[in-house]
Amino acid sequence: MSLDADHIVDRRRMRRKLTFWRALAVAVAIVAIGAFAVLRGPRDIIVPGTDRISRVTISGIILGNRDRVEALTRLSKASDTRAVIVHVDSPGGTVAGSEQLYRALRLVAEKKPTVVVVDGTAASGGYLAAMAADHIVAQDNSIVGSIGVILQYPNVTDLLKTVGVQVETIRSTPLKATPDGLEPTSPQARAAAESMVMDSYAWFRNVVQERRKVSGDALEKVVDGRVFTGRQAIDLKLIDKLGDEQTAIDWLAKEKGVDPGLPVRNWRLTSRFSELSFLHLGTAAVLDAVGLGALARRLEEAGTMQALERLNLDGLLALWHPPGTN
C-alpha cells in the first residue's frame, strides 16, 4: 500500500520529534547522574580565603599523572593553605611515576609545612612519595619499606616450544627490544637489564640516605628490599612518629607553629568526574535505552580503555606485592 505525501511528511515530523526527545532524555540522565555523584561526594566546603590545613590522599598503584602534578603545584601556591597532611596507602608503582610524585610533593614541602601519615602501606614507590615530607607518621602496624626496583617479564620460551610456535625476530642490534620473553635471555641482555635496575636502585638508595639521614650499616639494613612494621620502622629511622592524623596536626602545631584548630579539608588531585568510571557505564546504559546503541558501545569501549591504561605497568617498577598477588 502506497503512502500519500501528507503521511510521509507527518512521519518525518514524528521522527524529528522522537530524535529531539531522545537527545533531551540523554542530556537529563547525564546531568542527573553527575548531580547524584556530586551530592554523594565529600562535602568539604572550602570558602576561598579561609585558612586551612589541606589533606592530600595518595592511594593505590602509582603511575605517571600530569593532572596530579598540576594539582600539587597549585597547592604549593595556595595562600590560604597553612600546612599539608599527605595520607599514603600505596604499594608503589612505576619508578618514573613514583619519582614524578615525589618531586611534586617535594615542591609542596618546600613551600608549606608538610607531614605524611601512612594509613596502611607506604612501600617501594609509596615510601618514596612519603619521603618527600620532612616528618612521617605511621600506625604501629603500617607496612613501610620495600626499598628497591624490580623488572619482571614472563618468559614463555618453553611454552612456545611445547605448542610448536617459533618466533622469528630481526633486530637492528643484538640488544634491541631485549629481554622480550619470547626467547631465552642472552647474557648480554640480562646484563643490560640488571644495569638499568641497579642504576634506578642507586638513585632510590641515595634518596633514602639524604632524606632520612641514615648511612653505613643502618642504611644497608633498610635498603635490602624487605618491609617493616611501623614499630620496626621508627627504630630504623624510616618514620618519625607512631600515630595518626591528629599526631600529624600536633607535630605541625609544635614544630611549625600551625594553628591546631584550623579545619582540615581535602585537596583534590583529580577532577571529581575523572574518577567516576561508572559515569561511562551509566551514560552508555541510558544511550542504549533510548536507541542510541552505537554511541553507547563507543562510550563503553572508552571506559574500558581508560581502565586498562590505569593497569599498564610496563617498565621498571618500585612496587611491593606479597607472594600470591601477581
C-alpha positions as a Markdown table, in Angstrom:
| # | Residue | x | y | z |
|---|---|---|---|---|
| 1 | Met | 0.0 | 0.0 | 0.0 |
| 2 | Ser | 1.5 | 3.4 | -1.0 |
| 3 | Leu | 1.6 | 6.3 | 1.4 |
| 4 | Asp | 0.5 | 9.7 | 0.3 |
| 5 | Ala | 2.7 | 12.8 | 0.5 |
| 6 | Asp | 1.0 | 14.2 | 3.7 |
| 7 | His | 1.5 | 10.9 | 5.5 |
| 8 | Ile | 5.2 | 10.9 | 4.6 |
| 9 | Val | 5.6 | 14.4 | 5.9 |
| 10 | Asp | 3.9 | 13.5 | 9.1 |
| 11 | Arg | 6.2 | 10.5 | 9.6 |
| 12 | Arg | 9.2 | 12.7 | 9.1 |
| 13 | Arg | 8.0 | 15.2 | 11.7 |
| 14 | Met | 7.3 | 12.5 | 14.2 |
| 15 | Arg | 10.8 | 11.1 | 13.6 |
| 16 | Arg | 12.4 | 14.5 | 14.2 |
| 17 | Lys | 10.4 | 15.0 | 17.4 |
| 18 | Leu | 11.4 | 11.5 | 18.6 |
| 19 | Thr | 15.0 | 12.3 | 18.0 |
| 20 | Phe | 14.7 | 15.5 | 19.9 |
| 21 | Trp | 13.1 | 13.8 | 22.9 |
| 22 | Arg | 15.7 | 11.1 | 22.9 |
| 23 | Ala | 18.5 | 13.6 | 23.0 |
| 24 | Leu | 16.8 | 15.5 | 25.7 |
| 25 | Ala | 16.4 | 12.3 | 27.8 |
| 26 | Val | 20.1 | 11.5 | 27.4 |
| 27 | Ala | 21.1 | 15.0 | 28.5 |
| 28 | Val | 18.8 | 14.9 | 31.5 |
| 29 | Ala | 20.0 | 11.5 | 32.5 |
| 30 | Ile | 23.7 | 12.5 | 32.3 |
| 31 | Val | 23.1 | 15.7 | 34.4 |
| 32 | Ala | 21.2 | 13.6 | 36.9 |
| 33 | Ile | 24.0 | 11.0 | 37.2 |
| 34 | Gly | 26.6 | 13.8 | 37.6 |
| 35 | Ala | 24.5 | 15.6 | 40.2 |
| 36 | Phe | 24.0 | 12.4 | 42.2 |
| 37 | Ala | 27.7 | 11.8 | 42.2 |
| 38 | Val | 28.5 | 15.3 | 43.4 |
| 39 | Leu | 25.9 | 15.1 | 46.2 |
| 40 | Arg | 27.4 | 11.8 | 47.3 |
| 41 | Gly | 31.0 | 13.1 | 47.2 |
| 42 | Pro | 32.9 | 14.5 | 50.1 |
| 43 | Arg | 31.3 | 17.7 | 51.4 |
| 44 | Asp | 34.4 | 19.6 | 52.4 |
| 45 | Ile | 33.1 | 23.1 | 51.7 |
| 46 | Ile | 36.1 | 25.4 | 51.3 |
| 47 | Val | 35.4 | 29.1 | 51.4 |
| 48 | Pro | 38.1 | 31.0 | 49.4 |
| 49 | Gly | 40.5 | 32.9 | 51.6 |
| 50 | Thr | 39.8 | 30.8 | 54.7 |
| 51 | Asp | 42.9 | 29.4 | 56.3 |
| 52 | Arg | 43.1 | 25.6 | 56.5 |
| 53 | Ile | 45.2 | 22.6 | 56.5 |
| 54 | Ser | 44.9 | 20.7 | 53.2 |
| 55 | Arg | 44.7 | 17.0 | 53.2 |
| 56 | Val | 46.1 | 15.1 | 50.2 |
| 57 | Thr | 45.4 | 11.4 | 49.6 |
| 58 | Ile | 47.8 | 9.0 | 47.7 |
| 59 | Ser | 46.4 | 5.5 | 47.4 |
| 60 | Gly | 46.7 | 2.5 | 45.1 |
| 61 | Ile | 49.2 | 1.9 | 42.3 |
| 62 | Ile | 51.3 | 5.0 | 41.5 |
| 63 | Leu | 51.6 | 5.8 | 37.8 |
| 64 | Gly | 52.6 | 9.0 | 36.0 |
| 65 | Asn | 49.8 | 11.6 | 36.3 |
| 66 | Arg | 50.1 | 15.1 | 34.9 |
| 67 | Asp | 46.9 | 16.3 | 36.4 |
| 68 | Arg | 48.2 | 15.3 | 39.9 |
| 69 | Val | 51.4 | 17.3 | 39.3 |
| 70 | Glu | 49.4 | 20.3 | 38.3 |
| 71 | Ala | 47.1 | 19.9 | 41.4 |
| 72 | Leu | 50.1 | 19.7 | 43.7 |
| 73 | Thr | 51.7 | 22.7 | 42.0 |
| 74 | Arg | 48.5 | 24.7 | 42.7 |
| 75 | Leu | 48.6 | 23.5 | 46.3 |
| 76 | Ser | 52.1 | 24.8 | 46.7 |
| 77 | Lys | 50.9 | 28.2 | 45.7 |
| 78 | Ala | 47.6 | 28.3 | 47.7 |
| 79 | Ser | 47.9 | 31.3 | 50.0 |
| 80 | Asp | 45.1 | 30.0 | 52.4 |
| 81 | Thr | 46.8 | 26.6 | 53.0 |
| 82 | Arg | 48.9 | 26.8 | 56.1 |
| 83 | Ala | 50.1 | 23.2 | 56.1 |
| 84 | Val | 49.6 | 20.0 | 54.3 |
| 85 | Ile | 48.9 | 16.5 | 55.5 |
| 86 | Val | 49.5 | 13.7 | 53.0 |
| 87 | His | 47.9 | 10.4 | 53.6 |
| 88 | Val | 49.7 | 7.5 | 51.9 |
| 89 | Asp | 48.3 | 4.0 | 51.4 |
| 90 | Ser | 50.2 | 2.6 | 48.4 |
| 91 | Pro | 52.4 | -0.4 | 47.5 |
| 92 | Gly | 54.2 | 1.7 | 44.9 |
| 93 | Gly | 54.1 | 1.5 | 41.1 |
| 94 | Thr | 56.3 | 2.5 | 38.2 |
| 95 | Val | 59.7 | 4.1 | 39.1 |
| 96 | Ala | 59.1 | 7.0 | 36.8 |
| 97 | Gly | 55.6 | 7.7 | 38.2 |
| 98 | Ser | 56.8 | 7.4 | 41.8 |
| 99 | Glu | 59.7 | 9.8 | 41.1 |
| 100 | Gln | 57.2 | 12.3 | 39.4 |
| 101 | Leu | 55.0 | 12.2 | 42.5 |
| 102 | Tyr | 58.0 | 12.5 | 44.9 |
| 103 | Arg | 59.2 | 15.6 | 43.1 |
| 104 | Ala | 55.8 | 17.2 | 43.0 |
| 105 | Leu | 55.4 | 16.6 | 46.8 |
| 106 | Arg | 58.8 | 18.0 | 47.4 |
| 107 | Leu | 57.7 | 21.2 | 45.7 |
| 108 | Val | 54.8 | 21.4 | 48.1 |
| 109 | Ala | 57.0 | 20.6 | 51.2 |
| 110 | Glu | 59.4 | 23.4 | 50.2 |
| 111 | Lys | 56.6 | 25.9 | 50.3 |
| 112 | Lys | 54.3 | 24.5 | 53.1 |
| 113 | Pro | 54.9 | 22.6 | 56.3 |
| 114 | Thr | 54.1 | 19.0 | 55.2 |
| 115 | Val | 53.7 | 15.8 | 57.1 |
| 116 | Val | 52.9 | 12.3 | 55.8 |
| 117 | Val | 50.6 | 9.9 | 57.5 |
| 118 | Val | 50.9 | 6.2 | 56.5 |
| 119 | Asp | 47.4 | 4.8 | 56.7 |
| 120 | Gly | 48.1 | 1.2 | 55.7 |
| 121 | Thr | 51.1 | 0.8 | 53.4 |
| 122 | Ala | 53.9 | 3.0 | 52.2 |
| 123 | Ala | 56.1 | 0.5 | 50.3 |
| 124 | Ser | 58.6 | 1.0 | 47.5 |
| 125 | Gly | 57.3 | 3.9 | 45.3 |
| 126 | Gly | 54.8 | 4.6 | 48.1 |
| 127 | Tyr | 57.6 | 5.1 | 50.6 |
| 128 | Leu | 59.5 | 7.2 | 48.0 |
| 129 | Ala | 56.5 | 9.5 | 48.0 |
| 130 | Ala | 56.4 | 9.6 | 51.8 |
| 131 | Met | 60.0 | 10.7 | 52.0 |
| 132 | Ala | 59.0 | 14.0 | 50.3 |
| 133 | Ala | 57.8 | 15.3 | 53.6 |
| 134 | Asp | 60.1 | 16.3 | 56.5 |
| 135 | His | 58.1 | 14.2 | 59.0 |
| 136 | Ile | 56.5 | 10.8 | 58.6 |
| 137 | Val | 53.8 | 9.4 | 60.9 |
| 138 | Ala | 52.7 | 5.7 | 60.7 |
| 139 | Gln | 50.5 | 3.4 | 62.7 |
| 140 | Asp | 52.0 | 0.6 | 64.7 |
| 141 | Asn | 51.2 | -2.0 | 62.1 |
| 142 | Ser | 51.5 | 0.0 | 59.0 |
| 143 | Ile | 53.8 | -1.5 | 56.3 |
| 144 | Val | 56.8 | 0.6 | 55.4 |
| 145 | Gly | 59.9 | -0.1 | 53.3 |
| 146 | Ser | 60.4 | -2.4 | 50.3 |
| 147 | Ile | 63.1 | -0.1 | 49.1 |
| 148 | Gly | 64.3 | -1.3 | 45.7 |
| 149 | Val | 63.5 | -1.7 | 42.0 |
| 150 | Ile | 62.3 | -4.7 | 40.0 |
| 151 | Leu | 61.9 | -5.6 | 36.4 |
| 152 | Gln | 59.7 | -8.6 | 35.6 |
| 153 | Tyr | 58.7 | -10.2 | 32.4 |
| 154 | Pro | 57.3 | -13.6 | 31.6 |
| 155 | Asn | 59.5 | -15.9 | 29.6 |
| 156 | Val | 57.3 | -18.3 | 27.5 |
| 157 | Thr | 60.0 | -19.9 | 25.5 |
| 158 | Asp | 59.3 | -23.4 | 26.8 |
| 159 | Leu | 55.6 | -23.0 | 26.3 |
| 160 | Leu | 56.1 | -21.9 | 22.7 |
| 161 | Lys | 58.2 | -25.0 | 22.1 |
| 162 | Thr | 55.5 | -27.2 | 23.6 |
| 163 | Val | 52.8 | -25.8 | 21.3 |
| 164 | Gly | 55.1 | -25.7 | 18.3 |
| 165 | Val | 55.5 | -22.0 | 17.8 |
| 166 | Gln | 58.8 | -20.4 | 16.8 |
| 167 | Val | 59.2 | -16.7 | 16.9 |
| 168 | Glu | 61.4 | -15.1 | 14.3 |
| 169 | Thr | 63.0 | -11.8 | 15.2 |
| 170 | Ile | 65.1 | -9.5 | 13.1 |
| 171 | Arg | 66.9 | -6.9 | 15.2 |
| 172 | Ser | 68.9 | -3.8 | 14.2 |
| 173 | Thr | 71.3 | -4.6 | 17.1 |
| 174 | Pro | 71.6 | -7.6 | 19.4 |
| 175 | Leu | 70.1 | -5.7 | 22.4 |
| 176 | Lys | 67.2 | -4.0 | 20.6 |
| 177 | Ala | 63.9 | -4.8 | 22.5 |
| 178 | Thr | 65.5 | -7.3 | 24.9 |
| 179 | Pro | 64.6 | -9.1 | 27.0 |
| 180 | Asp | 61.3 | -9.9 | 25.4 |
| 181 | Gly | 60.3 | -13.2 | 27.0 |
| 182 | Leu | 59.8 | -14.9 | 23.6 |
| 183 | Glu | 63.3 | -16.4 | 23.5 |
| 184 | Pro | 66.0 | -17.3 | 26.1 |
| 185 | Thr | 67.5 | -14.1 | 27.6 |
| 186 | Ser | 71.1 | -13.7 | 26.4 |
| 187 | Pro | 73.8 | -12.9 | 29.0 |
| 188 | Gln | 74.3 | -9.5 | 27.3 |
| 189 | Ala | 70.6 | -8.7 | 27.5 |
| 190 | Arg | 70.4 | -9.8 | 31.2 |
| 191 | Ala | 73.5 | -7.7 | 32.0 |
| 192 | Ala | 71.9 | -4.6 | 30.3 |
| 193 | Ala | 68.6 | -5.1 | 32.2 |
| 194 | Glu | 70.4 | -5.5 | 35.5 |
| 195 | Ser | 72.5 | -2.4 | 34.9 |
| 196 | Met | 69.3 | -0.4 | 34.4 |
| 197 | Val | 67.7 | -1.8 | 37.5 |
| 198 | Met | 70.8 | -1.1 | 39.6 |
| 199 | Asp | 71.1 | 2.4 | 38.3 |
| 200 | Ser | 67.5 | 3.2 | 39.4 |
| 201 | Tyr | 68.1 | 1.4 | 42.7 |
| 202 | Ala | 71.2 | 3.5 | 43.4 |
| 203 | Trp | 69.1 | 6.7 | 42.9 |
| 204 | Phe | 66.4 | 5.4 | 45.2 |
| 205 | Arg | 69.0 | 4.4 | 47.8 |
| 206 | Asn | 70.6 | 7.9 | 47.7 |
| 207 | Val | 67.2 | 9.5 | 48.3 |
| 208 | Val | 66.8 | 7.3 | 51.4 |
| 209 | Gln | 70.2 | 8.3 | 52.6 |
| 210 | Glu | 69.7 | 12.0 | 52.1 |
| 211 | Arg | 66.1 | 12.4 | 53.2 |
| 212 | Arg | 66.2 | 10.0 | 56.2 |
| 213 | Lys | 69.8 | 10.7 | 57.3 |
| 214 | Val | 70.8 | 7.1 | 57.6 |
| 215 | Ser | 74.1 | 5.6 | 56.5 |
| 216 | Gly | 76.5 | 2.7 | 56.9 |
| 217 | Asp | 75.1 | -0.5 | 58.4 |
| 218 | Ala | 71.8 | 1.2 | 59.2 |
| 219 | Leu | 71.3 | 2.1 | 55.6 |
| 220 | Glu | 72.3 | -1.4 | 54.4 |
| 221 | Lys | 69.6 | -2.9 | 56.7 |
| 222 | Val | 66.7 | -0.8 | 55.3 |
| 223 | Val | 67.5 | -0.9 | 51.6 |
| 224 | Asp | 67.6 | -4.6 | 51.1 |
| 225 | Gly | 64.1 | -4.8 | 49.9 |
| 226 | Arg | 62.3 | -6.0 | 53.0 |
| 227 | Val | 59.2 | -4.4 | 54.6 |
| 228 | Phe | 58.9 | -3.3 | 58.2 |
| 229 | Thr | 56.0 | -2.6 | 60.6 |
| 230 | Gly | 55.6 | 0.9 | 61.9 |
| 231 | Arg | 57.1 | -0.1 | 65.2 |
| 232 | Gln | 60.2 | -1.5 | 63.5 |
| 233 | Ala | 60.4 | 1.4 | 61.1 |
| 234 | Ile | 60.7 | 4.0 | 63.8 |
| 235 | Asp | 63.7 | 2.4 | 65.3 |
| 236 | Leu | 65.3 | 2.2 | 61.8 |
| 237 | Lys | 64.5 | 6.0 | 61.2 |
| 238 | Leu | 62.3 | 5.2 | 58.3 |
| 239 | Ile | 59.5 | 7.1 | 60.1 |
| 240 | Asp | 59.5 | 9.7 | 62.8 |
| 241 | Lys | 56.4 | 9.0 | 65.0 |
| 242 | Leu | 53.7 | 6.4 | 65.6 |
| 243 | Gly | 50.2 | 7.8 | 65.4 |
| 244 | Asp | 47.5 | 9.1 | 63.0 |
| 245 | Glu | 46.3 | 12.4 | 61.5 |
| 246 | Gln | 45.9 | 14.0 | 65.0 |
| 247 | Thr | 49.5 | 13.1 | 65.7 |
| 248 | Ala | 50.4 | 15.0 | 62.5 |
| 249 | Ile | 48.4 | 18.0 | 63.5 |
| 250 | Asp | 50.1 | 18.1 | 66.9 |
| 251 | Trp | 53.5 | 18.0 | 65.2 |
| 252 | Leu | 52.6 | 20.8 | 62.9 |
| 253 | Ala | 51.4 | 22.9 | 65.9 |
| 254 | Lys | 54.5 | 22.2 | 68.0 |
| 255 | Glu | 57.3 | 22.3 | 65.4 |
| 256 | Lys | 55.8 | 24.6 | 62.7 |
| 257 | Gly | 53.6 | 26.9 | 64.7 |
| 258 | Val | 50.4 | 25.9 | 62.7 |
| 259 | Asp | 47.2 | 26.6 | 64.5 |
| 260 | Pro | 45.8 | 23.2 | 65.5 |
| 261 | Gly | 42.3 | 24.5 | 65.4 |
| 262 | Leu | 42.4 | 25.1 | 61.6 |
| 263 | Pro | 39.9 | 23.0 | 59.6 |
| 264 | Val | 41.4 | 20.1 | 57.6 |
| 265 | Arg | 40.0 | 20.0 | 54.1 |
| 266 | Asn | 40.6 | 17.6 | 51.2 |
| 267 | Trp | 42.6 | 18.9 | 48.3 |
| 268 | Arg | 41.6 | 17.0 | 45.2 |
| 269 | Leu | 44.4 | 15.7 | 42.9 |
| 270 | Thr | 42.0 | 14.9 | 40.1 |
| 271 | Ser | 38.7 | 16.2 | 38.8 |
| 272 | Arg | 35.8 | 14.6 | 40.6 |
| 273 | Phe | 34.3 | 13.4 | 37.4 |
| 274 | Ser | 37.5 | 11.9 | 36.2 |
| 275 | Glu | 37.2 | 9.3 | 39.0 |
| 276 | Leu | 33.7 | 8.3 | 38.1 |
| 277 | Ser | 34.3 | 5.2 | 35.9 |
| 278 | Phe | 30.6 | 4.3 | 36.5 |
| 279 | Leu | 29.6 | 7.5 | 34.7 |
| 280 | His | 30.7 | 6.0 | 31.4 |
| 281 | Leu | 28.7 | 2.9 | 32.1 |
| 282 | Gly | 25.6 | 4.8 | 33.3 |
| 283 | Thr | 25.6 | 7.1 | 30.3 |
| 284 | Ala | 26.1 | 4.1 | 28.0 |
| 285 | Ala | 23.1 | 2.4 | 29.5 |
| 286 | Val | 20.9 | 5.4 | 29.0 |
| 287 | Leu | 22.0 | 5.8 | 25.4 |
| 288 | Asp | 21.2 | 2.2 | 24.8 |
| 289 | Ala | 17.8 | 2.5 | 26.3 |
| 290 | Val | 16.8 | 5.4 | 24.0 |
| 291 | Gly | 18.0 | 3.7 | 20.9 |
| 292 | Leu | 21.5 | 5.1 | 20.5 |
| 293 | Gly | 23.3 | 1.8 | 20.9 |
| 294 | Ala | 26.2 | 2.6 | 18.6 |
| 295 | Leu | 27.2 | 5.6 | 20.7 |
| 296 | Ala | 26.7 | 3.6 | 23.9 |
| 297 | Arg | 29.2 | 1.0 | 22.6 |
| 298 | Arg | 31.8 | 3.6 | 22.0 |
| 299 | Leu | 31.5 | 5.0 | 25.5 |
| 300 | Glu | 31.8 | 1.6 | 27.0 |
| 301 | Glu | 34.9 | 0.9 | 24.9 |
| 302 | Ala | 36.4 | 4.3 | 26.0 |
| 303 | Gly | 35.8 | 3.4 | 29.7 |
| 304 | Thr | 37.4 | 0.0 | 29.2 |
| 305 | Met | 40.5 | 1.5 | 27.6 |
| 306 | Gln | 40.9 | 4.0 | 30.4 |
| 307 | Ala | 40.7 | 1.2 | 32.9 |
| 308 | Leu | 43.3 | -0.8 | 31.0 |
| 309 | Glu | 45.6 | 2.2 | 30.8 |
| 310 | Arg | 45.5 | 2.6 | 34.6 |
| 311 | Leu | 46.7 | -1.0 | 34.9 |
| 312 | Asn | 49.6 | -0.6 | 32.5 |
| 313 | Leu | 52.8 | -1.2 | 34.5 |
| 314 | Asp | 55.3 | -1.7 | 31.7 |
| 315 | Gly | 58.9 | -0.8 | 32.6 |
| 316 | Leu | 60.8 | -0.6 | 35.9 |
| 317 | Leu | 58.7 | -0.9 | 39.0 |
| 318 | Ala | 59.1 | 0.3 | 42.5 |
| 319 | Leu | 56.3 | -1.9 | 43.8 |
| 320 | Trp | 55.8 | -4.2 | 46.7 |
| 321 | His | 53.5 | -7.2 | 46.5 |
| 322 | Pro | 53.1 | -10.1 | 48.8 |
| 323 | Pro | 53.6 | -13.6 | 47.4 |
| 324 | Gly | 50.5 | -14.8 | 45.6 |
| 325 | Thr | 49.2 | -11.4 | 44.4 |
| 326 | Asn | 50.8 | -11.4 | 41.0 |
